[in-house]
Amino acid sequence: MTKQQPVALAPSPEHSTQFVTAWSAPSRTHDHVRYVVTYDRLANHFECQCPGYTYRGHCAHLQAAMDALVADWPSRARKGAAA
């Protein structure tokens, strides 16, 4: 079994708000299809529009978004400490 490539996320400002961070993620199975992954900071809730999330409650897109937030956490903490 081969390891799949990581999901390449792109910021999705048109779906983001003050409390919701959103990304656009490509489908791994359908060319030209992208899903929106959101993280609601107030509800502490991730969600993805892909069928995998709908059926399983988790998907590679969601994991990539979680990983992106964890990787960015030190810079967010520094910004908060400077405020």
ABEGO torsion letter per residue (X at the ends): XBBBBBBBBBBBAAABBAABBBBBBBBAABBGBBBBBBBBAAAGBBBBABAAAAAAGBBAAAAAAAAAAAAAAAAAAAAAAAX
